[in-house]
Amino acid sequence: MARFVRDYIEVADFTSLDEVIEQLTVLRDSLPAHAEAEVRMRGDDVFGRSLAVSYFRAQTDEEAACDARYAFAGQGKSERQLAA
């Protein structure tokens, strides 16, 4: 199962294009294979702007174990009921 990840890159009012490209390049190089990342501009003049980079990555074993514990929570049955 995949985990959705969103990273933010802050963009100041007067950020150079080279700086933004370098930050995006570093982020791209750290992405897992076949991440299919997408970039969106977020924010406004009051709260500032950022680039939101979203992608999927494989779950860690710890995340998968946590998800498995709660997978049946939305079905209205407890773990005890399922074990019986």
N, C-alpha and C positions, 0 to 999 in steps of 0.2 A: 504494500500500500504506500502511497506517496503522501508527503507532508507539504502543505502550501507554505511558502516562505515569502515574506515581503521585506526587502531592505530599502532604506531611505538614504539618499544622498542630498545633503543640504546644499542649496544654491543661493548664495548671497546676491545682493542687488547687482554687484559688479564683479561677478566671477568670470575669470577668463575661460574661453572655450577649451584651451589646452588643459586646464585643471579639471574641468568636467569630463573631458575625454579620458584623461588619465585615471580618474576615479572609476569611471565606467569600465575601462579596460581591466583594472585590477579586479573589480567585481566579476566581470565576465570570465577572467582566468580562474577564479575560485569556484565557479559554478560546476555542478556535476554534469557529466555527459548527457546530452539529450534533455537539458533542462527547459528548453523552449521559453526563455525569459522574455518578458515584455516590460516596456518602460512607459510610465505615465507621469505627466507633470501634475503635481498636487500643490495646494496652498493658495495664498492670496497675498495682497500687499500688507495686510495687518499682521498675519501670523507667519509670514515668510513662505518661501517656496522650497519644494524638494522634488526630487525625482524618485518615484516609487518603482522599484524593480521587483517584479513578482515572478516566481518560478516554483516548480515542484521538485522535491528531492526525495530520495528513499528514506523511509522511517528508520530510526535507530531501533535496536532491540528493546531498549527501555521504553520508547514511545509506543512500539507495537504491543508490549505487555500491558501498558496503561490503557491503551485503546481496547484491548481484549477484555479487560476487567469491566469496562463500561459499555461494551457493544450491545448488551441486552437491556440496558437501562431504559431505553425508549420503548421497549416492548411491554412494559408493565409487569415484568416478572423479576423476582430477585434471584440472586445466585443460589440461594438455598432451595427455592422452588424448582429451579432447573436441575439441581442435583438429585432431587427426590424422584 
